[in-house]
Amino acid sequence: MKIEMKIEGMHCGACATGIQMLTSSMDGVKEVFVDYEGKKGTFEFDETKVTKEQIISSIKELGYTAS
């Protein structure tokens, strides 16, 4: 499954890199692209291993809002 989410609270490229590193290390996440200027992220993942809600939760743990 491939989804695009709005991500609020990023201020720079390092913010996007942190989100990208955390989510791409999750089991089942295949590909991640985070655009801090566009305030969004694209996530491709295996629904049998990880859910959209788990990805959102990990982003929130870093202090950002994802929807």
Distance bins in CASP14 RR format, pairs under 12 A and 6 or more apart:
PFRMAT RR
TARGET T0000
AUTHOR 0000-0000-0000
RMODE 2
METHOD distances of the structure
MODEL  1
1 28 0 0 0 0 0 1 0 0 0 0 0
1 29 0 0 0 0 0 1 0 0 0 0 0
1 30 0 0 0 0 1 0 0 0 0 0 0
1 31 0 0 0 0 0 1 0 0 0 0 0
1 42 0 0 0 0 0 1 0 0 0 0 0
1 43 0 0 0 0 1 0 0 0 0 0 0
1 44 1 0 0 1 0 0 0 0 0 0 0
1 45 1 0 0 1 0 0 0 0 0 0 0
1 46 1 0 0 1 0 0 0 0 0 0 0
1 47 1 0 1 0 0 0 0 0 0 0 0
1 48 0 0 0 0 1 0 0 0 0 0 0
1 49 0 0 0 0 0 1 0 0 0 0 0
1 50 0 0 0 0 1 0 0 0 0 0 0
1 51 0 0 0 0 1 0 0 0 0 0 0
1 52 1 0 0 1 0 0 0 0 0 0 0
1 55 0 0 0 0 0 1 0 0 0 0 0
2 29 0 0 0 0 0 1 0 0 0 0 0
2 30 0 0 0 0 1 0 0 0 0 0 0
2 31 0 0 0 0 1 0 0 0 0 0 0
2 32 0 0 0 0 0 1 0 0 0 0 0
2 33 0 0 0 0 0 1 0 0 0 0 0
2 41 0 0 0 0 0 1 0 0 0 0 0
2 42 1 0 0 1 0 0 0 0 0 0 0
2 43 1 0 0 1 0 0 0 0 0 0 0
2 44 1 0 1 0 0 0 0 0 0 0 0
2 45 0 0 0 0 1 0 0 0 0 0 0
2 46 0 0 0 0 0 1 0 0 0 0 0
2 47 0 0 0 0 0 1 0 0 0 0 0
2 52 0 0 0 0 0 1 0 0 0 0 0
2 55 0 0 0 0 0 1 0 0 0 0 0
3 23 0 0 0 0 0 1 0 0 0 0 0
3 29 0 0 0 0 0 1 0 0 0 0 0
3 30 0 0 0 0 0 1 0 0 0 0 0
3 31 0 0 0 0 0 1 0 0 0 0 0
3 32 0 0 0 0 0 1 0 0 0 0 0
3 33 0 0 0 0 0 1 0 0 0 0 0
3 40 0 0 0 0 0 1 0 0 0 0 0
3 41 0 0 0 0 1 0 0 0 0 0 0
3 42 1 0 0 1 0 0 0 0 0 0 0
3 43 1 0 1 0 0 0 0 0 0 0 0
3 44 0 0 0 0 1 0 0 0 0 0 0
3 45 0 0 0 0 1 0 0 0 0 0 0
3 47 0 0 0 0 0 1 0 0 0 0 0
3 50 0 0 0 0 0 1 0 0 0 0 0
3 51 0 0 0 0 0 1 0 0 0 0 0
3 52 1 0 0 1 0 0 0 0 0 0 0
3 53 0 0 0 0 0 1 0 0 0 0 0
3 55 0 0 0 0 1 0 0 0 0 0 0
3 56 0 0 0 0 0 1 0 0 0 0 0
3 66 0 0 0 0 0 1 0 0 0 0 0
3 67 0 0 0 0 0 1 0 0 0 0 0
4 32 0 0 0 0 0 1 0 0 0 0 0
4 33 0 0 0 0 1 0 0 0 0 0 0
4 34 0 0 0 0 0 1 0 0 0 0 0
4 35 0 0 0 0 1 0 0 0 0 0 0
4 38 0 0 0 0 0 1 0 0 0 0 0
4 39 0 0 0 0 0 1 0 0 0 0 0
4 40 1 0 1 0 0 0 0 0 0 0 0
4 41 1 0 0 1 0 0 0 0 0 0 0
4 42 1 0 1 0 0 0 0 0 0 0 0
4 43 1 0 0 1 0 0 0 0 0 0 0
4 44 0 0 0 0 0 1 0 0 0 0 0
4 52 0 0 0 0 0 1 0 0 0 0 0
4 55 0 0 0 0 0 1 0 0 0 0 0
4 66 0 0 0 0 0 1 0 0 0 0 0
4 67 0 0 0 0 0 1 0 0 0 0 0
5 19 0 0 0 0 0 1 0 0 0 0 0
5 23 0 0 0 0 0 1 0 0 0 0 0
5 32 0 0 0 0 0 1 0 0 0 0 0
5 33 0 0 0 0 0 1 0 0 0 0 0
5 34 0 0 0 0 1 0 0 0 0 0 0
5 35 0 0 0 0 0 1 0 0 0 0 0
5 38 0 0 0 0 0 1 0 0 0 0 0
5 39 0 0 0 0 1 0 0 0 0 0 0
5 40 1 0 0 1 0 0 0 0 0 0 0
5 41 1 0 1 0 0 0 0 0 0 0 0
5 42 1 0 0 1 0 0 0 0 0 0 0
5 43 1 0 0 1 0 0 0 0 0 0 0
5 45 0 0 0 0 0 1 0 0 0 0 0
5 52 0 0 0 0 1 0 0 0 0 0 0
5 53 0 0 0 0 0 1 0 0 0 0 0
5 55 1 0 0 1 0 0 0 0 0 0 0
5 56 1 0 0 1 0 0 0 0 0 0 0
5 58 0 0 0 0 0 1 0 0 0 0 0
5 59 1 0 0 1 0 0 0 0 0 0 0
5 60 0 0 0 0 0 1 0 0 0 0 0
5 64 0 0 0 0 0 1 0 0 0 0 0
5 65 0 0 0 0 1 0 0 0 0 0 0
5 66 1 0 1 0 0 0 0 0 0 0 0
5 67 1 0 0 1 0 0 0 0 0 0 0
6 34 0 0 0 0 0 1 0 0 0 0 0
6 35 0 0 0 0 0 1 0 0 0 0 0
6 38 0 0 0 0 1 0 0 0 0 0 0
6 39 1 0 0 1 0 0 0 0 0 0 0
6 40 1 0 1 0 0 0 0 0 0 0 0
6 41 0 0 0 0 1 0 0 0 0 0 0
6 42 0 0 0 0 0 1 0 0 0 0 0
6 56 0 0 0 0 0 1 0 0 0 0 0
6 59 0 0 0 0 0 1 0 0 0 0 0
6 64 0 0 0 0 0 1 0 0 0 0 0
6 65 0 0 0 0 1 0 0 0 0 0 0
6 66 1 0 0 1 0 0 0 0 0 0 0
6 67 1 0 1 0 0 0 0 0 0 0 0
7 13 0 0 0 0 0 1 0 0 0 0 0
7 15 0 0 0 0 1 0 0 0 0 0 0
7 16 0 0 0 0 1 0 0 0 0 0 0
7 18 0 0 0 0 0 1 0 0 0 0 0
7 19 1 0 0 1 0 0 0 0 0 0 0
7 20 0 0 0 0 0 1 0 0 0 0 0
7 23 0 0 0 0 0 1 0 0 0 0 0
7 32 0 0 0 0 0 1 0 0 0 0 0
7 33 0 0 0 0 0 1 0 0 0 0 0
7 34 1 0 0 1 0 0 0 0 0 0 0
7 35 0 0 0 0 1 0 0 0 0 0 0
7 36 0 0 0 0 1 0 0 0 0 0 0
7 37 0 0 0 0 0 1 0 0 0 0 0
7 38 0 0 0 0 1 0 0 0 0 0 0
7 39 1 0 1 0 0 0 0 0 0 0 0
7 40 1 0 0 1 0 0 0 0 0 0 0
7 41 1 0 1 0 0 0 0 0 0 0 0
7 42 0 0 0 0 0 1 0 0 0 0 0
7 43 0 0 0 0 0 1 0 0 0 0 0
7 55 0 0 0 0 0 1 0 0 0 0 0
7 56 0 0 0 0 1 0 0 0 0 0 0
7 58 0 0 0 0 0 1 0 0 0 0 0
7 59 1 0 0 1 0 0 0 0 0 0 0
7 60 0 0 0 0 0 1 0 0 0 0 0
7 62 0 0 0 0 1 0 0 0 0 0 0
7 63 0 0 0 0 0 1 0 0 0 0 0
7 64 1 0 1 0 0 0 0 0 0 0 0
7 65 1 0 0 1 0 0 0 0 0 0 0
7 66 1 0 1 0 0 0 0 0 0 0 0
7 67 0 0 0 0 1 0 0 0 0 0 0
8 15 0 0 0 0 0 1 0 0 0 0 0
8 19 0 0 0 0 0 1 0 0 0 0 0
8 36 0 0 0 0 0 1 0 0 0 0 0
8 38 0 0 0 0 0 1 0 0 0 0 0
8 39 1 0 0 1 0 0 0 0 0 0 0
8 40 0 0 0 0 1 0 0 0 0 0 0
8 41 0 0 0 0 0 1 0 0 0 0 0
8 56 0 0 0 0 0 1 0 0 0 0 0
8 59 0 0 0 0 1 0 0 0 0 0 0
8 60 0 0 0 0 0 1 0 0 0 0 0
8 62 0 0 0 0 0 1 0 0 0 0 0
8 63 0 0 0 0 1 0 0 0 0 0 0
8 64 1 0 0 1 0 0 0 0 0 0 0
8 65 1 0 1 0 0 0 0 0 0 0 0
8 66 1 0 0 1 0 0 0 0 0 0 0
8 67 0 0 0 0 1 0 0 0 0 0 0
9 15 1 0 0 1 0 0 0 0 0 0 0
9 16 0 0 0 0 0 1 0 0 0 0 0
9 19 0 0 0 0 0 1 0 0 0 0 0
9 34 0 0 0 0 0 1 0 0 0 0 0
9 36 0 0 0 0 1 0 0 0 0 0 0
9 38 0 0 0 0 0 1 0 0 0 0 0
9 39 1 0 0 1 0 0 0 0 0 0 0
9 40 0 0 0 0 0 1 0 0 0 0 0
9 59 0 0 0 0 0 1 0 0 0 0 0
9 60 0 0 0 0 0 1 0 0 0 0 0
9 62 0 0 0 0 1 0 0 0 0 0 0
9 63 1 0 0 1 0 0 0 0 0 0 0
9 64 1 0 1 0 0 0 0 0 0 0 0
9 65 1 0 0 1 0 0 0 0 0 0 0
9 66 0 0 0 0 1 0 0 0 0 0 0
10 16 1 0 1 0 0 0 0 0 0 0 0
10 17 0 0 0 0 1 0 0 0 0 0 0
10 18 0 0 0 0 1 0 0 0 0 0 0
10 19 1 0 0 1 0 0 0 0 0 0 0
10 20 0 0 0 0 0 1 0 0 0 0 0
10 34 1 0 0 1 0 0 0 0 0 0 0
10 35 0 0 0 0 1 0 0 0 0 0 0
10 36 1 0 1 0 0 0 0 0 0 0 0
10 37 0 0 0 0 1 0 0 0 0 0 0
10 38 0 0 0 0 1 0 0 0 0 0 0
10 39 1 0 0 1 0 0 0 0 0 0 0
10 40 0 0 0 0 1 0 0 0 0 0 0
10 41 0 0 0 0 1 0 0 0 0 0 0
10 59 0 0 0 0 1 0 0 0 0 0 0
10 62 0 0 0 0 1 0 0 0 0 0 0
10 63 0 0 0 0 1 0 0 0 0 0 0
10 64 1 0 0 1 0 0 0 0 0 0 0
10 65 0 0 0 0 1 0 0 0 0 0 0
10 66 0 0 0 0 0 1 0 0 0 0 0
11 36 1 0 0 1 0 0 0 0 0 0 0
11 37 0 0 0 0 0 1 0 0 0 0 0
11 39 0 0 0 0 0 1 0 0 0 0 0
11 63 0 0 0 0 0 1 0 0 0 0 0
11 64 0 0 0 0 0 1 0 0 0 0 0
12 18 0 0 0 0 0 1 0 0 0 0 0
12 19 0 0 0 0 0 1 0 0 0 0 0
12 34 0 0 0 0 0 1 0 0 0 0 0
12 36 1 0 0 1 0 0 0 0 0 0 0
12 37 0 0 0 0 1 0 0 0 0 0 0
13 19 0 0 0 0 1 0 0 0 0 0 0
13 20 0 0 0 0 1 0 0 0 0 0 0
13 21 0 0 0 0 0 1 0 0 0 0 0
13 34 0 0 0 0 1 0 0 0 0 0 0
13 35 0 0 0 0 1 0 0 0 0 0 0
13 36 1 0 1 0 0 0 0 0 0 0 0
13 37 0 0 0 0 1 0 0 0 0 0 0
13 38 0 0 0 0 0 1 0 0 0 0 0
13 39 0 0 0 0 0 1 0 0 0 0 0
14 20 0 0 0 0 0 1 0 0 0 0 0
14 21 0 0 0 0 0 1 0 0 0 0 0
14 34 0 0 0 0 0 1 0 0 0 0 0
14 36 0 0 0 0 1 0 0 0 0 0 0
14 62 0 0 0 0 0 1 0 0 0 0 0
15 21 0 0 0 0 0 1 0 0 0 0 0
15 22 0 0 0 0 0 1 0 0 0 0 0
15 34 0 0 0 0 1 0 0 0 0 0 0
15 35 0 0 0 0 0 1 0 0 0 0 0
15 36 1 0 1 0 0 0 0 0 0 0 0
15 37 0 0 0 0 0 1 0 0 0 0 0
15 38 0 0 0 0 0 1 0 0 0 0 0
15 39 0 0 0 0 0 1 0 0 0 0 0
15 41 0 0 0 0 0 1 0 0 0 0 0
15 59 0 0 0 0 0 1 0 0 0 0 0
15 62 0 0 0 0 1 0 0 0 0 0 0
15 63 0 0 0 0 1 0 0 0 0 0 0
15 64 1 0 0 1 0 0 0 0 0 0 0
16 22 0 0 0 0 0 1 0 0 0 0 0
16 23 0 0 0 0 0 1 0 0 0 0 0
16 24 0 0 0 0 0 1 0 0 0 0 0
16 32 0 0 0 0 1 0 0 0 0 0 0
16 33 0 0 0 0 1 0 0 0 0 0 0
16 34 1 0 1 0 0 0 0 0 0 0 0
16 35 1 0 0 1 0 0 0 0 0 0 0
16 36 1 0 1 0 0 0 0 0 0 0 0
16 37 0 0 0 0 1 0 0 0 0 0 0
16 38 0 0 0 0 1 0 0 0 0 0 0
16 39 0 0 0 0 1 0 0 0 0 0 0
16 40 0 0 0 0 1 0 0 0 0 0 0
16 41 0 0 0 0 1 0 0 0 0 0 0
16 42 0 0 0 0 0 1 0 0 0 0 0
16 59 0 0 0 0 0 1 0 0 0 0 0
16 62 0 0 0 0 0 1 0 0 0 0 0
16 64 0 0 0 0 1 0 0 0 0 0 0
17 23 0 0 0 0 0 1 0 0 0 0 0
17 24 0 0 0 0 0 1 0 0 0 0 0
17 32 0 0 0 0 0 1 0 0 0 0 0
17 33 0 0 0 0 0 1 0 0 0 0 0
17 34 1 0 0 1 0 0 0 0 0 0 0
17 35 0 0 0 0 0 1 0 0 0 0 0
17 36 0 0 0 0 1 0 0 0 0 0 0
17 62 0 0 0 0 0 1 0 0 0 0 0
18 24 0 0 0 0 1 0 0 0 0 0 0
18 25 0 0 0 0 0 1 0 0 0 0 0
18 32 0 0 0 0 0 1 0 0 0 0 0
18 34 1 0 0 1 0 0 0 0 0 0 0
18 36 0 0 0 0 0 1 0 0 0 0 0
18 58 0 0 0 0 0 1 0 0 0 0 0
18 59 0 0 0 0 1 0 0 0 0 0 0
18 61 0 0 0 0 0 1 0 0 0 0 0
18 62 1 0 0 1 0 0 0 0 0 0 0
18 63 0 0 0 0 0 1 0 0 0 0 0
18 64 0 0 0 0 1 0 0 0 0 0 0
19 25 0 0 0 0 0 1 0 0 0 0 0
19 26 0 0 0 0 0 1 0 0 0 0 0
19 29 0 0 0 0 0 1 0 0 0 0 0
19 32 1 0 0 1 0 0 0 0 0 0 0
19 33 0 0 0 0 0 1 0 0 0 0 0
19 34 1 0 1 0 0 0 0 0 0 0 0
19 35 0 0 0 0 0 1 0 0 0 0 0
19 36 0 0 0 0 1 0 0 0 0 0 0
19 39 0 0 0 0 0 1 0 0 0 0 0
19 40 0 0 0 0 0 1 0 0 0 0 0
19 41 1 0 0 1 0 0 0 0 0 0 0
19 42 0 0 0 0 0 1 0 0 0 0 0
19 43 0 0 0 0 1 0 0 0 0 0 0
19 55 0 0 0 0 1 0 0 0 0 0 0
19 56 0 0 0 0 0 1 0 0 0 0 0
19 58 0 0 0 0 1 0 0 0 0 0 0
19 59 1 0 1 0 0 0 0 0 0 0 0
19 60 0 0 0 0 0 1 0 0 0 0 0
19 61 0 0 0 0 0 1 0 0 0 0 0
19 62 1 0 0 1 0 0 0 0 0 0 0
19 63 0 0 0 0 1 0 0 0 0 0 0
19 64 1 0 0 1 0 0 0 0 0 0 0
19 65 0 0 0 0 0 1 0 0 0 0 0
19 66 0 0 0 0 1 0 0 0 0 0 0
20 26 0 0 0 0 0 1 0 0 0 0 0
20 29 0 0 0 0 0 1 0 0 0 0 0
20 31 0 0 0 0 0 1 0 0 0 0 0
20 32 1 0 1 0 0 0 0 0 0 0 0
20 33 1 0 0 1 0 0 0 0 0 0 0
20 34 1 0 1 0 0 0 0 0 0 0 0
20 35 0 0 0 0 0 1 0 0 0 0 0
20 36 0 0 0 0 0 1 0 0 0 0 0
20 41 0 0 0 0 1 0 0 0 0 0 0
20 42 0 0 0 0 0 1 0 0 0 0 0
20 43 0 0 0 0 1 0 0 0 0 0 0
20 55 0 0 0 0 0 1 0 0 0 0 0
20 58 0 0 0 0 0 1 0 0 0 0 0
20 59 0 0 0 0 0 1 0 0 0 0 0
20 62 0 0 0 0 0 1 0 0 0 0 0
20 64 0 0 0 0 0 1 0 0 0 0 0
21 29 0 0 0 0 0 1 0 0 0 0 0
21 32 0 0 0 0 1 0 0 0 0 0 0
21 34 0 0 0 0 1 0 0 0 0 0 0
21 58 0 0 0 0 0 1 0 0 0 0 0
21 59 0 0 0 0 0 1 0 0 0 0 0
21 62 0 0 0 0 1 0 0 0 0 0 0
22 29 0 0 0 0 1 0 0 0 0 0 0
22 32 0 0 0 0 1 0 0 0 0 0 0
22 34 0 0 0 0 0 1 0 0 0 0 0
22 43 0 0 0 0 0 1 0 0 0 0 0
22 54 0 0 0 0 0 1 0 0 0 0 0
22 55 0 0 0 0 1 0 0 0 0 0 0
22 57 0 0 0 0 0 1 0 0 0 0 0
22 58 1 0 1 0 0 0 0 0 0 0 0
22 59 1 0 0 1 0 0 0 0 0 0 0
22 60 0 0 0 0 0 1 0 0 0 0 0
22 61 1 0 0 1 0 0 0 0 0 0 0
22 62 1 0 0 1 0 0 0 0 0 0 0
22 63 0 0 0 0 0 1 0 0 0 0 0
22 64 0 0 0 0 0 1 0 0 0 0 0
22 66 0 0 0 0 0 1 0 0 0 0 0
23 29 1 0 1 0 0 0 0 0 0 0 0
23 30 0 0 0 0 0 1 0 0 0 0 0
23 31 0 0 0 0 0 1 0 0 0 0 0
23 32 1 0 1 0 0 0 0 0 0 0 0
23 33 0 0 0 0 0 1 0 0 0 0 0
23 34 0 0 0 0 1 0 0 0 0 0 0
23 41 0 0 0 0 1 0 0 0 0 0 0
23 42 0 0 0 0 0 1 0 0 0 0 0
23 43 1 0 0 1 0 0 0 0 0 0 0
23 44 0 0 0 0 0 1 0 0 0 0 0
23 45 0 0 0 0 1 0 0 0 0 0 0
23 50 0 0 0 0 1 0 0 0 0 0 0
23 52 0 0 0 0 0 1 0 0 0 0 0
23 54 0 0 0 0 1 0 0 0 0 0 0
23 55 1 0 1 0 0 0 0 0 0 0 0
23 56 0 0 0 0 1 0 0 0 0 0 0
23 57 0 0 0 0 0 1 0 0 0 0 0
23 58 1 0 1 0 0 0 0 0 0 0 0
23 59 1 0 0 1 0 0 0 0 0 0 0
23 60 0 0 0 0 0 1 0 0 0 0 0
23 61 0 0 0 0 0 1 0 0 0 0 0
23 62 0 0 0 0 1 0 0 0 0 0 0
23 64 0 0 0 0 0 1 0 0 0 0 0
23 66 0 0 0 0 1 0 0 0 0 0 0
24 30 0 0 0 0 1 0 0 0 0 0 0
24 31 1 0 0 1 0 0 0 0 0 0 0
24 32 1 0 1 0 0 0 0 0 0 0 0
24 33 0 0 0 0 1 0 0 0 0 0 0
24 34 0 0 0 0 1 0 0 0 0 0 0
24 41 0 0 0 0 0 1 0 0 0 0 0
24 42 0 0 0 0 0 1 0 0 0 0 0
24 43 0 0 0 0 1 0 0 0 0 0 0
24 44 0 0 0 0 0 1 0 0 0 0 0
24 45 0 0 0 0 1 0 0 0 0 0 0
24 50 0 0 0 0 0 1 0 0 0 0 0
24 55 0 0 0 0 0 1 0 0 0 0 0
24 58 0 0 0 0 0 1 0 0 0 0 0
25 32 0 0 0 0 1 0 0 0 0 0 0
25 50 0 0 0 0 0 1 0 0 0 0 0
25 55 0 0 0 0 0 1 0 0 0 0 0
25 58 0 0 0 0 1 0 0 0 0 0 0
26 32 0 0 0 0 1 0 0 0 0 0 0
26 43 0 0 0 0 1 0 0 0 0 0 0
26 44 0 0 0 0 0 1 0 0 0 0 0
26 45 1 0 0 1 0 0 0 0 0 0 0
26 46 0 0 0 0 0 1 0 0 0 0 0
26 49 0 0 0 0 1 0 0 0 0 0 0
26 50 1 0 1 0 0 0 0 0 0 0 0
26 51 0 0 0 0 0 1 0 0 0 0 0
26 52 0 0 0 0 0 1 0 0 0 0 0
26 54 1 0 0 1 0 0 0 0 0 0 0
26 55 1 0 0 1 0 0 0 0 0 0 0
26 56 0 0 0 0 0 1 0 0 0 0 0
26 57 0 0 0 0 0 1 0 0 0 0 0
26 58 1 0 0 1 0 0 0 0 0 0 0
26 59 0 0 0 0 0 1 0 0 0 0 0
26 61 0 0 0 0 0 1 0 0 0 0 0
27 45 0 0 0 0 1 0 0 0 0 0 0
27 46 0 0 0 0 1 0 0 0 0 0 0
27 48 0 0 0 0 0 1 0 0 0 0 0
27 49 1 0 1 0 0 0 0 0 0 0 0
27 50 1 0 0 1 0 0 0 0 0 0 0
27 51 0 0 0 0 0 1 0 0 0 0 0
27 54 0 0 0 0 1 0 0 0 0 0 0
27 55 0 0 0 0 0 1 0 0 0 0 0
27 58 0 0 0 0 0 1 0 0 0 0 0
28 43 0 0 0 0 0 1 0 0 0 0 0
28 44 0 0 0 0 1 0 0 0 0 0 0
28 45 1 0 1 0 0 0 0 0 0 0 0
28 46 1 0 1 0 0 0 0 0 0 0 0
28 47 0 0 0 0 1 0 0 0 0 0 0
28 48 0 0 0 0 1 0 0 0 0 0 0
28 49 1 1 0 0 0 0 0 0 0 0 0
28 50 1 0 1 0 0 0 0 0 0 0 0
28 51 0 0 0 0 0 1 0 0 0 0 0
28 54 0 0 0 0 1 0 0 0 0 0 0
28 55 0 0 0 0 1 0 0 0 0 0 0
29 41 0 0 0 0 0 1 0 0 0 0 0
29 42 0 0 0 0 0 1 0 0 0 0 0
29 43 1 0 0 1 0 0 0 0 0 0 0
29 44 1 0 0 1 0 0 0 0 0 0 0
29 45 1 0 1 0 0 0 0 0 0 0 0
29 46 1 0 0 1 0 0 0 0 0 0 0
29 47 0 0 0 0 0 1 0 0 0 0 0
29 49 0 0 0 0 1 0 0 0 0 0 0
29 50 1 0 1 0 0 0 0 0 0 0 0
29 51 0 0 0 0 0 1 0 0 0 0 0
29 52 0 0 0 0 0 1 0 0 0 0 0
29 54 0 0 0 0 1 0 0 0 0 0 0
29 55 1 0 0 1 0 0 0 0 0 0 0
29 58 0 0 0 0 1 0 0 0 0 0 0
29 59 0 0 0 0 0 1 0 0 0 0 0
30 42 0 0 0 0 0 1 0 0 0 0 0
30 43 0 0 0 0 1 0 0 0 0 0 0
30 44 1 0 1 0 0 0 0 0 0 0 0
30 45 1 0 1 0 0 0 0 0 0 0 0
30 46 1 0 0 1 0 0 0 0 0 0 0
30 47 0 0 0 0 0 1 0 0 0 0 0
30 49 0 0 0 0 1 0 0 0 0 0 0
30 50 0 0 0 0 1 0 0 0 0 0 0
30 55 0 0 0 0 0 1 0 0 0 0 0
31 41 0 0 0 0 0 1 0 0 0 0 0
31 42 1 0 0 1 0 0 0 0 0 0 0
31 43 1 0 0 1 0 0 0 0 0 0 0
31 44 1 0 1 0 0 0 0 0 0 0 0
31 45 0 0 0 0 1 0 0 0 0 0 0
31 46 0 0 0 0 0 1 0 0 0 0 0
32 40 0 0 0 0 0 1 0 0 0 0 0
32 41 1 0 0 1 0 0 0 0 0 0 0
32 42 1 0 0 1 0 0 0 0 0 0 0
32 43 1 0 1 0 0 0 0 0 0 0 0
32 44 1 0 0 1 0 0 0 0 0 0 0
32 45 0 0 0 0 1 0 0 0 0 0 0
32 50 0 0 0 0 0 1 0 0 0 0 0
32 55 0 0 0 0 1 0 0 0 0 0 0
32 58 0 0 0 0 0 1 0 0 0 0 0
32 59 0 0 0 0 0 1 0 0 0 0 0
33 40 0 0 0 0 1 0 0 0 0 0 0
33 41 1 0 0 1 0 0 0 0 0 0 0
33 42 1 0 1 0 0 0 0 0 0 0 0
33 43 0 0 0 0 1 0 0 0 0 0 0
33 44 0 0 0 0 1 0 0 0 0 0 0
34 40 1 0 0 1 0 0 0 0 0 0 0
34 41 1 0 1 0 0 0 0 0 0 0 0
34 42 1 0 0 1 0 0 0 0 0 0 0
34 43 0 0 0 0 1 0 0 0 0 0 0
34 55 0 0 0 0 0 1 0 0 0 0 0
34 59 0 0 0 0 1 0 0 0 0 0 0
34 62 0 0 0 0 0 1 0 0 0 0 0
34 64 0 0 0 0 1 0 0 0 0 0 0
34 66 0 0 0 0 0 1 0 0 0 0 0
35 41 1 0 0 1 0 0 0 0 0 0 0
35 42 0 0 0 0 1 0 0 0 0 0 0
36 64 0 0 0 0 0 1 0 0 0 0 0
39 64 0 0 0 0 1 0 0 0 0 0 0
39 65 0 0 0 0 1 0 0 0 0 0 0
39 66 0 0 0 0 0 1 0 0 0 0 0
39 67 0 0 0 0 0 1 0 0 0 0 0
40 59 0 0 0 0 0 1 0 0 0 0 0
40 64 0 0 0 0 0 1 0 0 0 0 0
40 66 0 0 0 0 1 0 0 0 0 0 0
40 67 0 0 0 0 0 1 0 0 0 0 0
41 55 0 0 0 0 1 0 0 0 0 0 0
41 56 0 0 0 0 0 1 0 0 0 0 0
41 59 0 0 0 0 1 0 0 0 0 0 0
41 64 0 0 0 0 0 1 0 0 0 0 0
41 66 0 0 0 0 1 0 0 0 0 0 0
41 67 0 0 0 0 0 1 0 0 0 0 0
42 55 0 0 0 0 0 1 0 0 0 0 0
43 50 0 0 0 0 1 0 0 0 0 0 0
43 51 0 0 0 0 0 1 0 0 0 0 0
43 52 1 0 0 1 0 0 0 0 0 0 0
43 54 0 0 0 0 0 1 0 0 0 0 0
43 55 1 0 1 0 0 0 0 0 0 0 0
43 56 0 0 0 0 1 0 0 0 0 0 0
43 58 0 0 0 0 0 1 0 0 0 0 0
43 59 0 0 0 0 1 0 0 0 0 0 0
43 66 0 0 0 0 1 0 0 0 0 0 0
44 50 0 0 0 0 0 1 0 0 0 0 0
44 52 0 0 0 0 0 1 0 0 0 0 0
44 55 0 0 0 0 0 1 0 0 0 0 0
45 51 0 0 0 0 1 0 0 0 0 0 0
45 52 1 0 0 1 0 0 0 0 0 0 0
45 53 0 0 0 0 0 1 0 0 0 0 0
45 54 0 0 0 0 1 0 0 0 0 0 0
45 55 1 0 0 1 0 0 0 0 0 0 0
45 56 0 0 0 0 0 1 0 0 0 0 0
45 58 0 0 0 0 0 1 0 0 0 0 0
46 52 0 0 0 0 0 1 0 0 0 0 0
46 54 0 0 0 0 0 1 0 0 0 0 0
46 55 0 0 0 0 0 1 0 0 0 0 0
47 53 0 0 0 0 0 1 0 0 0 0 0
47 54 0 0 0 0 0 1 0 0 0 0 0
47 55 0 0 0 0 0 1 0 0 0 0 0
49 55 0 0 0 0 0 1 0 0 0 0 0
50 56 0 0 0 0 0 1 0 0 0 0 0
50 57 0 0 0 0 0 1 0 0 0 0 0
50 58 0 0 0 0 1 0 0 0 0 0 0
51 57 0 0 0 0 1 0 0 0 0 0 0
51 58 0 0 0 0 0 1 0 0 0 0 0
52 58 0 0 0 0 0 1 0 0 0 0 0
52 59 0 0 0 0 0 1 0 0 0 0 0
52 66 0 0 0 0 1 0 0 0 0 0 0
52 67 0 0 0 0 0 1 0 0 0 0 0
53 59 0 0 0 0 0 1 0 0 0 0 0
53 60 0 0 0 0 0 1 0 0 0 0 0
53 66 0 0 0 0 0 1 0 0 0 0 0
53 67 0 0 0 0 0 1 0 0 0 0 0
54 60 0 0 0 0 0 1 0 0 0 0 0
54 61 0 0 0 0 0 1 0 0 0 0 0
54 66 0 0 0 0 0 1 0 0 0 0 0
55 61 0 0 0 0 0 1 0 0 0 0 0
55 62 0 0 0 0 0 1 0 0 0 0 0
55 64 0 0 0 0 0 1 0 0 0 0 0
55 66 1 0 0 1 0 0 0 0 0 0 0
55 67 0 0 0 0 0 1 0 0 0 0 0
56 62 0 0 0 0 0 1 0 0 0 0 0
56 63 0 0 0 0 0 1 0 0 0 0 0
56 64 0 0 0 0 1 0 0 0 0 0 0
56 65 0 0 0 0 1 0 0 0 0 0 0
56 66 1 0 1 0 0 0 0 0 0 0 0
56 67 1 0 0 1 0 0 0 0 0 0 0
57 63 0 0 0 0 0 1 0 0 0 0 0
57 64 0 0 0 0 0 1 0 0 0 0 0
57 65 0 0 0 0 0 1 0 0 0 0 0
57 66 0 0 0 0 1 0 0 0 0 0 0
58 64 0 0 0 0 1 0 0 0 0 0 0
58 66 0 0 0 0 1 0 0 0 0 0 0
59 65 1 0 0 1 0 0 0 0 0 0 0
59 66 1 0 1 0 0 0 0 0 0 0 0
59 67 0 0 0 0 1 0 0 0 0 0 0
60 66 1 0 0 1 0 0 0 0 0 0 0
60 67 0 0 0 0 0 1 0 0 0 0 0
END
